[in-house]
Amino acid sequence: CLNFVAYKIYKELERQLQEKGTTLSPEKVIEIIQSIYEIAVVTPEKEVLSKTIITSEEQLEVKRLFGF
């Protein structure tokens, strides 16, 4: 069952990349997003502040494509 879900997610990523007109492959996007990190801090007032850490042009391109 997990293999089926993974396959469906992969195919959806492939479809979205085609729709967005990029030359990036699903494999490359998966490799890129594995190195994107987010840091979250809870303030004394219980407010959660978060920041996504983008360190390369490839990461920035994926961020632009998917708007996160």
All heavy atoms as TSV, in Angstrom:
chain	resi	resn	atom	element	x	y	z
A	1	CYS	N	N	0.823	-1.198	0.000
A	1	CYS	CA	C	0.000	0.000	0.000
A	1	CYS	C	C	0.871	1.268	0.000
A	1	CYS	O	O	0.544	2.223	-0.672
A	1	CYS	CB	C	-0.933	-0.018	1.205
A	1	CYS	SG	S	-2.050	1.380	1.251
A	2	LEU	N	N	1.982	1.273	0.766
A	2	LEU	CA	C	2.845	2.452	0.794
A	2	LEU	C	C	3.501	2.697	-0.552
A	2	LEU	O	O	3.695	3.847	-0.942
A	2	LEU	CB	C	3.907	2.317	1.885
A	2	LEU	CG	C	3.432	2.483	3.313
A	2	LEU	CD1	C	4.575	2.257	4.283
A	2	LEU	CD2	C	2.822	3.846	3.532
A	3	ASN	N	N	3.836	1.622	-1.259
A	3	ASN	CA	C	4.423	1.785	-2.581
A	3	ASN	C	C	3.454	2.469	-3.527
A	3	ASN	O	O	3.852	3.305	-4.333
A	3	ASN	CB	C	4.845	0.437	-3.163
A	3	ASN	CG	C	6.064	-0.129	-2.482
A	3	ASN	OD1	O	6.813	0.599	-1.839
A	3	ASN	ND2	N	6.245	-1.427	-2.610
A	4	PHE	N	N	2.185	2.129	-3.428
A	4	PHE	CA	C	1.170	2.739	-4.277
A	4	PHE	C	C	1.053	4.227	-3.976
A	4	PHE	O	O	0.996	5.058	-4.890
A	4	PHE	CB	C	-0.182	2.047	-4.080
A	4	PHE	CG	C	-1.284	2.685	-4.866
A	4	PHE	CD1	C	-1.380	2.518	-6.238
A	4	PHE	CD2	C	-2.232	3.488	-4.238
A	4	PHE	CE1	C	-2.391	3.123	-6.975
A	4	PHE	CE2	C	-3.247	4.094	-4.959
A	4	PHE	CZ	C	-3.323	3.909	-6.331
A	5	VAL	N	N	1.036	4.593	-2.699
A	5	VAL	CA	C	0.927	5.996	-2.303
A	5	VAL	C	C	2.147	6.771	-2.787
A	5	VAL	O	O	2.025	7.871	-3.329
A	5	VAL	CB	C	0.746	6.133	-0.772
A	5	VAL	CG1	C	0.817	7.584	-0.334
A	5	VAL	CG2	C	-0.570	5.507	-0.339
A	6	ALA	N	N	3.324	6.207	-2.615
A	6	ALA	CA	C	4.553	6.856	-3.070
A	6	ALA	C	C	4.514	7.058	-4.588
A	6	ALA	O	O	4.899	8.114	-5.096
A	6	ALA	CB	C	5.768	6.037	-2.668
A	7	TYR	N	N	4.030	6.073	-5.307
A	7	TYR	CA	C	3.927	6.168	-6.759
A	7	TYR	C	C	2.951	7.268	-7.157
A	7	TYR	O	O	3.236	8.056	-8.066
A	7	TYR	CB	C	3.491	4.821	-7.347
A	7	TYR	CG	C	3.292	4.851	-8.836
A	7	TYR	CD1	C	4.395	4.867	-9.692
A	7	TYR	CD2	C	2.023	4.868	-9.396
A	7	TYR	CE1	C	4.229	4.906	-11.072
A	7	TYR	CE2	C	1.847	4.903	-10.769
A	7	TYR	CZ	C	2.950	4.923	-11.607
A	7	TYR	OH	O	2.779	4.971	-12.963
A	8	LYS	N	N	1.825	7.337	-6.493
A	8	LYS	CA	C	0.824	8.370	-6.803
A	8	LYS	C	C	1.381	9.765	-6.547
A	8	LYS	O	O	1.159	10.691	-7.333
A	8	LYS	CB	C	-0.451	8.160	-5.986
A	8	LYS	CG	C	-1.270	6.952	-6.389
A	8	LYS	CD	C	-1.827	7.088	-7.783
A	8	LYS	CE	C	-2.999	8.034	-7.795
A	8	LYS	NZ	N	-3.616	8.183	-9.112
A	9	ILE	N	N	2.107	9.934	-5.441
A	9	ILE	CA	C	2.706	11.235	-5.126
A	9	ILE	C	C	3.749	11.592	-6.187
A	9	ILE	O	O	3.800	12.731	-6.659
A	9	ILE	CB	C	3.313	11.227	-3.709
A	9	ILE	CG1	C	2.193	11.150	-2.682
A	9	ILE	CG2	C	4.187	12.459	-3.475
A	9	ILE	CD1	C	2.661	10.905	-1.266
A	10	TYR	N	N	4.555	10.632	-6.562
A	10	TYR	CA	C	5.568	10.850	-7.591
A	10	TYR	C	C	4.910	11.281	-8.907
A	10	TYR	O	O	5.353	12.238	-9.547
A	10	TYR	CB	C	6.379	9.568	-7.805
A	10	TYR	CG	C	7.411	9.680	-8.886
A	10	TYR	CD1	C	8.701	10.096	-8.597
A	10	TYR	CD2	C	7.096	9.358	-10.211
A	10	TYR	CE1	C	9.659	10.202	-9.594
A	10	TYR	CE2	C	8.043	9.472	-11.209
A	10	TYR	CZ	C	9.316	9.896	-10.901
A	10	TYR	OH	O	10.245	10.004	-11.894
A	11	LYS	N	N	3.867	10.575	-9.318
A	11	LYS	CA	C	3.182	10.901	-10.575
A	11	LYS	C	C	2.523	12.277	-10.514
A	11	LYS	O	O	2.512	13.010	-11.504
A	11	LYS	CB	C	2.144	9.823	-10.931
A	11	LYS	CG	C	2.746	8.465	-11.281
A	11	LYS	CD	C	3.799	8.547	-12.372
A	11	LYS	CE	C	3.206	8.635	-13.754
A	11	LYS	NZ	N	4.218	8.640	-14.824
A	12	GLU	N	N	1.985	12.648	-9.355
A	12	GLU	CA	C	1.386	13.978	-9.203
A	12	GLU	C	C	2.466	15.054	-9.286
A	12	GLU	O	O	2.267	16.098	-9.911
A	12	GLU	CB	C	0.628	14.091	-7.878
A	12	GLU	CG	C	0.039	15.456	-7.604
A	12	GLU	CD	C	-0.966	15.949	-8.629
A	12	GLU	OE1	O	-1.509	15.146	-9.428
A	12	GLU	OE2	O	-1.236	17.168	-8.642
A	13	LEU	N	N	3.618	14.813	-8.678
A	13	LEU	CA	C	4.737	15.752	-8.782
A	13	LEU	C	C	5.165	15.885	-10.235
A	13	LEU	O	O	5.376	16.994	-10.732
A	13	LEU	CB	C	5.905	15.282	-7.912
A	13	LEU	CG	C	7.200	16.098	-8.001
A	13	LEU	CD1	C	6.967	17.560	-7.628
A	13	LEU	CD2	C	8.264	15.475	-7.114
A	14	GLU	N	N	5.254	14.777	-10.926
A	14	GLU	CA	C	5.612	14.785	-12.344
A	14	GLU	C	C	4.602	15.608	-13.153
A	14	GLU	O	O	4.988	16.432	-13.995
A	14	GLU	CB	C	5.665	13.347	-12.848
A	14	GLU	CG	C	6.128	13.182	-14.261
A	14	GLU	CD	C	6.213	11.711	-14.640
A	14	GLU	OE1	O	5.195	10.987	-14.540
A	14	GLU	OE2	O	7.321	11.304	-15.024
A	15	ARG	N	N	3.327	15.419	-12.871
A	15	ARG	CA	C	2.274	16.161	-13.578
A	15	ARG	C	C	2.385	17.657	-13.311
A	15	ARG	O	O	2.299	18.483	-14.231
A	15	ARG	CB	C	0.891	15.655	-13.136
A	15	ARG	CG	C	-0.270	16.291	-13.920
A	15	ARG	CD	C	-1.609	15.999	-13.277
A	15	ARG	NE	N	-1.768	16.673	-12.012
A	15	ARG	CZ	C	-2.039	17.972	-11.853
A	15	ARG	NH1	N	-2.152	18.760	-12.904
A	15	ARG	NH2	N	-2.183	18.499	-10.648
A	16	GLN	N	N	2.591	18.028	-12.053
A	16	GLN	CA	C	2.682	19.445	-11.708
A	16	GLN	C	C	3.912	20.102	-12.338
A	16	GLN	O	O	3.842	21.251	-12.774
A	16	GLN	CB	C	2.697	19.628	-10.196
A	16	GLN	CG	C	1.335	19.404	-9.580
A	16	GLN	CD	C	1.289	19.806	-8.125
A	16	GLN	OE1	O	2.095	20.598	-7.651
A	16	GLN	NE2	N	0.333	19.255	-7.395
A	17	LEU	N	N	5.009	19.379	-12.382
A	17	LEU	CA	C	6.212	19.933	-13.007
A	17	LEU	C	C	5.983	20.165	-14.501
A	17	LEU	O	O	6.405	21.189	-15.044
A	17	LEU	CB	C	7.404	19.002	-12.777
A	17	LEU	CG	C	7.910	18.937	-11.337
A	17	LEU	CD1	C	8.943	17.820	-11.181
A	17	LEU	CD2	C	8.484	20.263	-10.887
A	18	GLN	N	N	5.310	19.241	-15.157
A	18	GLN	CA	C	4.984	19.418	-16.579
A	18	GLN	C	C	4.068	20.623	-16.753
A	18	GLN	O	O	4.264	21.436	-17.661
A	18	GLN	CB	C	4.298	18.175	-17.131
A	18	GLN	CG	C	5.236	17.074	-17.530
A	18	GLN	CD	C	4.486	15.895	-18.143
A	18	GLN	OE1	O	3.297	15.706	-17.916
A	18	GLN	NE2	N	5.199	15.095	-18.902
A	19	GLU	N	N	3.066	20.732	-15.896
A	19	GLU	CA	C	2.103	21.832	-15.966
A	19	GLU	C	C	2.790	23.184	-15.776
A	19	GLU	O	O	2.417	24.171	-16.411
A	19	GLU	CB	C	1.040	21.633	-14.880
A	19	GLU	CG	C	-0.101	22.614	-14.910
A	19	GLU	CD	C	-1.113	22.282	-13.835
A	19	GLU	OE1	O	-1.944	21.382	-14.075
A	19	GLU	OE2	O	-1.054	22.918	-12.770
A	20	LYS	N	N	3.799	23.222	-14.925
A	20	LYS	CA	C	4.508	24.462	-14.640
A	20	LYS	C	C	5.580	24.766	-15.687
A	20	LYS	O	O	6.185	25.833	-15.671
A	20	LYS	CB	C	5.132	24.409	-13.242
A	20	LYS	CG	C	4.073	24.377	-12.146
A	20	LYS	CD	C	4.681	24.174	-10.778
A	20	LYS	CE	C	3.677	23.955	-9.692
A	20	LYS	NZ	N	2.615	24.903	-9.558
A	21	GLY	N	N	5.820	23.837	-16.600
A	21	GLY	CA	C	6.734	24.051	-17.709
A	21	GLY	C	C	8.203	24.081	-17.328
A	21	GLY	O	O	9.007	24.733	-17.995
A	22	THR	N	N	8.574	23.377	-16.299
A	22	THR	CA	C	9.972	23.330	-15.882
A	22	THR	C	C	10.664	22.116	-16.473
A	22	THR	O	O	10.016	21.139	-16.852
A	22	THR	CB	C	10.100	23.303	-14.341
A	22	THR	OG1	O	11.476	23.344	-13.986
A	22	THR	CG2	C	9.469	22.081	-13.747
A	23	THR	N	N	11.977	22.198	-16.553
A	23	THR	CA	C	12.753	21.063	-17.048
A	23	THR	C	C	13.237	20.174	-15.910
A	23	THR	O	O	13.867	19.154	-16.160
A	23	THR	CB	C	13.982	21.556	-17.847
A	23	THR	OG1	O	14.781	22.384	-17.001
A	23	THR	CG2	C	13.556	22.339	-19.077
A	24	LEU	N	N	12.944	20.556	-14.664
A	24	LEU	CA	C	13.354	19.749	-13.515
A	24	LEU	C	C	12.599	18.423	-13.506
A	24	LEU	O	O	11.403	18.377	-13.786
A	24	LEU	CB	C	13.065	20.490	-12.207
A	24	LEU	CG	C	13.911	21.720	-11.917
A	24	LEU	CD1	C	13.383	22.446	-10.690
A	24	LEU	CD2	C	15.364	21.325	-11.714
A	25	SER	N	N	13.303	17.362	-13.181
A	25	SER	CA	C	12.672	16.050	-13.072
A	25	SER	C	C	12.149	15.860	-11.648
A	25	SER	O	O	12.624	16.526	-10.713
A	25	SER	CB	C	13.692	14.954	-13.379
A	25	SER	OG	O	14.668	14.894	-12.341
A	26	PRO	N	N	11.196	14.955	-11.462
A	26	PRO	CA	C	10.733	14.663	-10.101
A	26	PRO	C	C	11.883	14.231	-9.182
A	26	PRO	O	O	11.936	14.651	-8.025
A	26	PRO	CB	C	9.727	13.528	-10.297
A	26	PRO	CG	C	9.240	13.692	-11.688
A	26	PRO	CD	C	10.414	14.222	-12.455
A	27	GLU	N	N	12.809	13.448	-9.714
A	27	GLU	CA	C	13.945	12.996	-8.909
A	27	GLU	C	C	14.783	14.171	-8.426
A	27	GLU	O	O	15.205	14.224	-7.269
A	27	GLU	CB	C	14.839	12.026	-9.702
A	27	GLU	CG	C	14.191	10.702	-10.024
A	27	GLU	CD	C	13.414	10.729	-11.338
A	27	GLU	OE1	O	13.303	11.795	-11.989
A	27	GLU	OE2	O	12.897	9.671	-11.715
A	28	LYS	N	N	15.025	15.139	-9.320
A	28	LYS	CA	C	15.832	16.307	-8.968
A	28	LYS	C	C	15.118	17.164	-7.928
A	28	LYS	O	O	15.738	17.640	-6.974
A	28	LYS	CB	C	16.152	17.132	-10.224
A	28	LYS	CG	C	17.063	18.293	-9.951
A	28	LYS	CD	C	18.434	17.831	-9.510
A	28	LYS	CE	C	19.374	19.004	-9.322
A	28	LYS	NZ	N	20.658	18.601	-8.759
A	29	VAL	N	N	13.812	17.353	-8.086
A	29	VAL	CA	C	13.047	18.157	-7.125
A	29	VAL	C	C	13.073	17.490	-5.755
A	29	VAL	O	O	13.268	18.155	-4.734
A	29	VAL	CB	C	11.601	18.388	-7.615
A	29	VAL	CG1	C	10.741	19.004	-6.520
A	29	VAL	CG2	C	11.604	19.276	-8.851
A	30	ILE	N	N	12.912	16.193	-5.721
A	30	ILE	CA	C	12.967	15.463	-4.448
A	30	ILE	C	C	14.335	15.647	-3.804
A	30	ILE	O	O	14.436	15.906	-2.599
A	30	ILE	CB	C	12.615	13.975	-4.654
A	30	ILE	CG1	C	11.135	13.833	-5.023
A	30	ILE	CG2	C	12.947	13.163	-3.406
A	30	ILE	CD1	C	10.747	12.467	-5.554
A	31	GLU	N	N	15.392	15.564	-4.605
A	31	GLU	CA	C	16.757	15.766	-4.083
A	31	GLU	C	C	16.914	17.184	-3.515
A	31	GLU	O	O	17.496	17.366	-2.445
A	31	GLU	CB	C	17.763	15.543	-5.215
A	31	GLU	CG	C	19.200	15.789	-4.837
A	31	GLU	CD	C	20.109	15.673	-6.049
A	31	GLU	OE1	O	19.938	14.739	-6.849
A	31	GLU	OE2	O	20.991	16.540	-6.188
A	32	ILE	N	N	16.376	18.168	-4.225
A	32	ILE	CA	C	16.491	19.567	-3.787
A	32	ILE	C	C	15.723	19.802	-2.492
A	32	ILE	O	O	16.249	20.408	-1.552
A	32	ILE	CB	C	15.998	20.519	-4.893
A	32	ILE	CG1	C	16.940	20.464	-6.098
A	32	ILE	CG2	C	15.883	21.950	-4.364
A	32	ILE	CD1	C	16.377	21.119	-7.350
A	33	ILE	N	N	14.488	19.315	-2.419
A	33	ILE	CA	C	13.679	19.618	-1.233
A	33	ILE	C	C	14.165	18.897	0.016
A	33	ILE	O	O	13.871	19.329	1.129
A	33	ILE	CB	C	12.172	19.371	-1.448
A	33	ILE	CG1	C	11.887	17.912	-1.740
A	33	ILE	CG2	C	11.632	20.268	-2.527
A	33	ILE	CD1	C	10.410	17.566	-1.814
A	34	GLN	N	N	14.946	17.844	-0.159
A	34	GLN	CA	C	15.495	17.151	1.004
A	34	GLN	C	C	16.505	18.011	1.750
A	34	GLN	O	O	16.811	17.742	2.907
A	34	GLN	CB	C	16.138	15.826	0.591
A	34	GLN	CG	C	15.127	14.774	0.256
A	34	GLN	CD	C	15.767	13.470	-0.190
A	34	GLN	OE1	O	16.894	13.440	-0.674
A	34	GLN	NE2	N	15.031	12.394	-0.025
A	35	SER	N	N	17.006	19.062	1.094
A	35	SER	CA	C	17.992	19.927	1.744
A	35	SER	C	C	17.417	21.296	2.115
A	35	SER	O	O	18.153	22.213	2.444
A	35	SER	CB	C	19.217	20.098	0.839
A	35	SER	OG	O	18.847	20.735	-0.364
A	36	ILE	N	N	16.092	21.443	2.072
A	36	ILE	CA	C	15.441	22.672	2.531
A	36	ILE	C	C	14.990	22.441	3.965
A	36	ILE	O	O	14.346	21.441	4.267
A	36	ILE	CB	C	14.232	23.044	1.643
A	36	ILE	CG1	C	14.694	23.357	0.222
A	36	ILE	CG2	C	13.482	24.236	2.241
A	36	ILE	CD1	C	13.567	23.644	-0.748
A	37	TYR	N	N	15.351	23.393	4.819
A	37	TYR	CA	C	15.010	23.265	6.236
A	37	TYR	C	C	14.161	24.439	6.675
A	37	TYR	O	O	14.165	25.493	6.041
A	37	TYR	CB	C	16.283	23.201	7.090
A	37	TYR	CG	C	17.124	21.998	6.776
A	37	TYR	CD1	C	18.186	22.067	5.885
A	37	TYR	CD2	C	16.830	20.768	7.351
A	37	TYR	CE1	C	18.943	20.949	5.585
A	37	TYR	CE2	C	17.579	19.643	7.053
A	37	TYR	CZ	C	18.636	19.751	6.177
A	37	TYR	OH	O	19.373	18.638	5.874
A	38	GLU	N	N	13.438	24.236	7.758
A	38	GLU	CA	C	12.657	25.303	8.370
A	38	GLU	C	C	12.965	25.314	9.852
A	38	GLU	O	O	13.078	24.263	10.479
A	38	GLU	CB	C	11.158	25.067	8.152
A	38	GLU	CG	C	10.307	26.186	8.736
A	38	GLU	CD	C	8.838	26.004	8.435
A	38	GLU	OE1	O	8.209	25.211	9.141
A	38	GLU	OE2	O	8.356	26.653	7.490
A	39	ILE	N	N	13.098	26.507	10.370
A	39	ILE	CA	C	13.342	26.659	11.800
A	39	ILE	C	C	12.108	27.318	12.408
A	39	ILE	O	O	11.529	28.223	11.815
A	39	ILE	CB	C	14.624	27.471	12.075
A	39	ILE	CG1	C	14.934	27.486	13.557
A	39	ILE	CG2	C	14.535	28.875	11.525
A	39	ILE	CD1	C	16.312	28.007	13.890
A	40	ALA	N	N	11.697	26.828	13.562
A	40	ALA	CA	C	10.538	27.391	14.261
A	40	ALA	C	C	10.947	27.713	15.695
A	40	ALA	O	O	11.645	26.930	16.336
A	40	ALA	CB	C	9.377	26.411	14.257
A	41	VAL	N	N	10.498	28.875	16.159
A	41	VAL	CA	C	10.804	29.333	17.509
A	41	VAL	C	C	9.489	29.700	18.180
A	41	VAL	O	O	8.637	30.352	17.571
A	41	VAL	CB	C	11.735	30.568	17.473
A	41	VAL	CG1	C	11.985	31.109	18.865
A	41	VAL	CG2	C	13.028	30.234	16.761
A	42	VAL	N	N	9.329	29.286	19.427
A	42	VAL	CA	C	8.148	29.654	20.205
A	42	VAL	C	C	8.565	30.776	21.158
A	42	VAL	O	O	9.489	30.605	21.959
A	42	VAL	CB	C	7.591	28.451	21.000
A	42	VAL	CG1	C	6.367	28.868	21.802
A	42	VAL	CG2	C	7.260	27.312	20.058
A	43	THR	N	N	7.891	31.918	21.048
A	43	THR	CA	C	8.207	33.057	21.903
A	43	THR	C	C	7.604	32.857	23.290
A	43	THR	O	O	6.741	31.989	23.476
A	43	THR	CB	C	7.646	34.359	21.308
A	43	THR	OG1	O	6.218	34.303	21.346
A	43	THR	CG2	C	8.140	34.581	19.887
A	44	PRO	N	N	8.039	33.653	24.265
A	44	PRO	CA	C	7.443	33.560	25.606
A	44	PRO	C	C	5.929	33.794	25.600
A	44	PRO	O	O	5.220	33.321	26.483
A	44	PRO	CB	C	8.172	34.643	26.401
A	44	PRO	CG	C	9.478	34.804	25.702
A	44	PRO	CD	C	9.176	34.559	24.243
A	45	GLU	N	N	5.435	34.501	24.580
A	45	GLU	CA	C	3.991	34.749	24.454
A	45	GLU	C	C	3.277	33.611	23.719
A	45	GLU	O	O	2.125	33.737	23.341
A	45	GLU	CB	C	3.745	36.066	23.708
A	45	GLU	CG	C	4.233	37.285	24.441
A	45	GLU	CD	C	5.743	37.523	24.260
A	45	GLU	OE1	O	6.316	37.069	23.244
A	45	GLU	OE2	O	6.339	38.135	25.154
A	46	LYS	N	N	3.982	32.513	23.497
A	46	LYS	CA	C	3.444	31.310	22.831
A	46	LYS	C	C	3.179	31.516	21.340
A	46	LYS	O	O	2.449	30.764	20.720
A	46	LYS	CB	C	2.158	30.806	23.506
A	46	LYS	CG	C	2.299	30.558	24.990
A	46	LYS	CD	C	3.210	29.401	25.264
A	46	LYS	CE	C	3.196	29.080	26.754
A	46	LYS	NZ	N	4.493	28.854	27.293
A	47	GLU	N	N	3.790	32.537	20.760
A	47	GLU	CA	C	3.676	32.767	19.325
A	47	GLU	C	C	4.753	31.932	18.630
A	47	GLU	O	O	5.898	31.880	19.074
A	47	GLU	CB	C	3.881	34.246	19.014
A	47	GLU	CG	C	3.781	34.582	17.560
A	47	GLU	CD	C	4.056	36.056	17.286
A	47	GLU	OE1	O	4.389	36.814	18.199
A	47	GLU	OE2	O	3.925	36.424	16.110
A	48	VAL	N	N	4.380	31.274	17.546
A	48	VAL	CA	C	5.335	30.459	16.792
A	48	VAL	C	C	5.803	31.262	15.583
A	48	VAL	O	O	5.007	31.681	14.747
A	48	VAL	CB	C	4.695	29.131	16.332
A	48	VAL	CG1	C	5.693	28.334	15.501
A	48	VAL	CG2	C	4.218	28.324	17.521
A	49	LEU	N	N	7.110	31.475	15.520
A	49	LEU	CA	C	7.722	32.149	14.386
A	49	LEU	C	C	8.518	31.111	13.614
A	49	LEU	O	O	9.263	30.329	14.202
A	49	LEU	CB	C	8.661	33.255	14.868
A	49	LEU	CG	C	8.059	34.304	15.798
A	49	LEU	CD1	C	9.149	35.225	16.321
A	49	LEU	CD2	C	6.987	35.091	15.082
A	50	SER	N	N	8.356	31.091	12.286
A	50	SER	CA	C	9.085	30.101	11.495
A	50	SER	C	C	9.737	30.768	10.294
A	50	SER	O	O	9.263	31.795	9.797
A	50	SER	CB	C	8.164	28.968	11.047
A	50	SER	OG	O	7.157	29.476	10.217
A	51	LYS	N	N	10.817	30.174	9.850
A	51	LYS	CA	C	11.571	30.687	8.716
A	51	LYS	C	C	12.096	29.501	7.910
A	51	LYS	O	O	12.713	28.584	8.445
A	51	LYS	CB	C	12.740	31.537	9.225
A	51	LYS	CG	C	13.690	32.012	8.183
A	51	LYS	CD	C	13.092	33.127	7.372
A	51	LYS	CE	C	14.158	33.664	6.396
A	51	LYS	NZ	N	13.622	34.563	5.449
A	52	THR	N	N	11.829	29.516	6.606
A	52	THR	CA	C	12.356	28.497	5.706
A	52	THR	C	C	13.755	28.926	5.274
A	52	THR	O	O	13.966	30.076	4.893
A	52	THR	CB	C	11.444	28.337	4.476
A	52	THR	OG1	O	10.125	28.020	4.920
A	52	THR	CG2	C	11.944	27.242	3.547
A	53	ILE	N	N	14.706	28.006	5.353
A	53	ILE	CA	C	16.091	28.301	5.029
A	53	ILE	C	C	16.377	27.866	3.589
A	53	ILE	O	O	16.382	26.675	3.282
A	53	ILE	CB	C	17.057	27.571	5.996
A	53	ILE	CG1	C	16.669	27.818	7.455
A	53	ILE	CG2	C	18.501	27.952	5.713
A	53	ILE	CD1	C	16.692	29.254	7.893
A	54	ILE	N	N	16.590	28.847	2.717
A	54	ILE	CA	C	16.891	28.607	1.306
A	54	ILE	C	C	18.361	28.969	1.093
A	54	ILE	O	O	18.759	30.109	1.338
A	54	ILE	CB	C	15.990	29.465	0.387
A	54	ILE	CG1	C	14.515	29.179	0.642
A	54	ILE	CG2	C	16.363	29.290	-1.077
A	54	ILE	CD1	C	14.065	27.793	0.284
A	55	THR	N	N	19.167	28.008	0.643
A	55	THR	CA	C	20.610	28.240	0.535
A	55	THR	C	C	21.172	28.087	-0.877
A	55	THR	O	O	22.380	28.218	-1.065
A	55	THR	CB	C	21.372	27.279	1.470
A	55	THR	OG1	O	21.055	25.943	1.097
A	55	THR	CG2	C	21.012	27.506	2.923
A	56	SER	N	N	20.324	27.815	-1.856
A	56	SER	CA	C	20.843	27.653	-3.220
A	56	SER	C	C	19.830	28.158	-4.239
A	56	SER	O	O	18.637	28.323	-3.933
A	56	SER	CB	C	21.169	26.184	-3.512
A	56	SER	OG	O	19.976	25.435	-3.662
A	57	GLU	N	N	20.309	28.392	-5.446
A	57	GLU	CA	C	19.435	28.827	-6.540
A	57	GLU	C	C	18.400	27.751	-6.876
A	57	GLU	O	O	17.257	28.063	-7.203
A	57	GLU	CB	C	20.259	29.181	-7.779
A	57	GLU	CG	C	20.981	30.495	-7.675
A	57	GLU	CD	C	20.049	31.689	-7.537
A	57	GLU	OE1	O	18.996	31.735	-8.217
A	57	GLU	OE2	O	20.366	32.572	-6.727
A	58	GLU	N	N	18.811	26.481	-6.809
A	58	GLU	CA	C	17.871	25.387	-7.091
A	58	GLU	C	C	16.721	25.389	-6.084
A	58	GLU	O	O	15.572	25.203	-6.449
A	58	GLU	CB	C	18.585	24.039	-7.047
A	58	GLU	CG	C	19.516	23.798	-8.204
A	58	GLU	CD	C	20.233	22.474	-8.096
A	58	GLU	OE1	O	20.535	22.033	-6.963
A	58	GLU	OE2	O	20.476	21.870	-9.154
A	59	GLN	N	N	17.051	25.581	-4.811
A	59	GLN	CA	C	16.015	25.634	-3.783
A	59	GLN	C	C	15.084	26.810	-4.040
A	59	GLN	O	O	13.863	26.687	-3.898
A	59	GLN	CB	C	16.633	25.743	-2.394
A	59	GLN	CG	C	17.355	24.501	-1.950
A	59	GLN	CD	C	18.080	24.691	-0.637
A	59	GLN	OE1	O	18.303	25.807	-0.178
A	59	GLN	NE2	N	18.464	23.583	-0.017
A	60	LEU	N	N	15.651	27.953	-4.427
A	60	LEU	CA	C	14.846	29.132	-4.722
A	60	LEU	C	C	13.906	28.875	-5.898
A	60	LEU	O	O	12.745	29.279	-5.880
A	60	LEU	CB	C	15.759	30.319	-5.006
A	60	LEU	CG	C	15.108	31.677	-5.118
A	60	LEU	CD1	C	14.309	32.026	-3.867
A	60	LEU	CD2	C	16.166	32.744	-5.388
A	61	GLU	N	N	14.408	28.165	-6.914
A	61	GLU	CA	C	13.567	27.835	-8.075
A	61	GLU	C	C	12.379	26.947	-7.668
A	61	GLU	O	O	11.240	27.186	-8.078
A	61	GLU	CB	C	14.396	27.124	-9.147
A	61	GLU	CG	C	13.586	26.787	-10.380
A	61	GLU	CD	C	14.402	26.108	-11.465
A	61	GLU	OE1	O	15.627	25.960	-11.312
A	61	GLU	OE2	O	13.792	25.707	-12.470
A	62	VAL	N	N	12.637	25.938	-6.835
A	62	VAL	CA	C	11.552	25.070	-6.366
A	62	VAL	C	C	10.560	25.873	-5.512
A	62	VAL	O	O	9.350	25.711	-5.636
A	62	VAL	CB	C	12.111	23.857	-5.581
A	62	VAL	CG1	C	11.003	23.080	-4.913
A	62	VAL	CG2	C	12.897	22.951	-6.522
A	63	LYS	N	N	11.082	26.775	-4.694
A	63	LYS	CA	C	10.205	27.628	-3.882
A	63	LYS	C	C	9.303	28.475	-4.765
A	63	LYS	O	O	8.115	28.594	-4.526
A	63	LYS	CB	C	11.045	28.529	-2.967
A	63	LYS	CG	C	10.209	29.422	-2.089
A	63	LYS	CD	C	11.047	30.315	-1.208
A	63	LYS	CE	C	10.124	31.205	-0.407
A	63	LYS	NZ	N	10.842	32.185	0.374
A	64	ARG	N	N	9.873	29.048	-5.813
A	64	ARG	CA	C	9.076	29.855	-6.760
A	64	ARG	C	C	8.019	28.998	-7.457
A	64	ARG	O	O	6.891	29.427	-7.662
A	64	ARG	CB	C	9.971	30.507	-7.790
A	64	ARG	CG	C	10.733	31.684	-7.278
A	64	ARG	CD	C	11.420	32.415	-8.432
A	64	ARG	NE	N	12.513	33.187	-7.921
A	64	ARG	CZ	C	13.787	33.060	-8.287
A	64	ARG	NH1	N	14.123	32.160	-9.186
A	64	ARG	NH2	N	14.712	33.808	-7.772
A	65	LEU	N	N	8.394	27.781	-7.855
A	65	LEU	CA	C	7.466	26.905	-8.569
A	65	LEU	C	C	6.254	26.536	-7.720
A	65	LEU	O	O	5.129	26.507	-8.203
A	65	LEU	CB	C	8.170	25.605	-8.999
A	65	LEU	CG	C	9.069	25.674	-10.202
A	65	LEU	CD1	C	9.838	24.371	-10.363
A	65	LEU	CD2	C	8.272	25.977	-11.463
A	66	PHE	N	N	6.498	26.243	-6.440
A	66	PHE	CA	C	5.427	25.720	-5.588
A	66	PHE	C	C	4.904	26.719	-4.568
A	66	PHE	O	O	3.973	26.419	-3.830
A	66	PHE	CB	C	5.880	24.419	-4.921
A	66	PHE	CG	C	6.047	23.301	-5.912
A	66	PHE	CD1	C	7.306	22.993	-6.410
A	66	PHE	CD2	C	4.955	22.603	-6.382
A	66	PHE	CE1	C	7.474	21.980	-7.341
A	66	PHE	CE2	C	5.104	21.593	-7.319
A	66	PHE	CZ	C	6.363	21.281	-7.792
A	67	GLY	N	N	5.521	27.893	-4.504
A	67	GLY	CA	C	4.999	28.975	-3.683
A	67	GLY	C	C	4.947	28.708	-2.192
A	67	GLY	O	O	3.969	29.035	-1.535
A	68	PHE	N	N	5.970	28.134	-1.649
A	68	PHE	CA	C	5.981	27.932	-0.197
A	68	PHE	C	C	6.916	28.918	0.445
A	68	PHE	O	O	7.682	29.596	-0.140
A	68	PHE	CB	C	6.355	26.495	0.200
A	68	PHE	CG	C	7.718	26.047	-0.219
A	68	PHE	CD1	C	8.808	26.259	0.617
A	68	PHE	CD2	C	7.933	25.417	-1.426
A	68	PHE	CE1	C	10.068	25.837	0.259
A	68	PHE	CE2	C	9.187	24.985	-1.802
A	68	PHE	CZ	C	10.252	25.203	-0.967
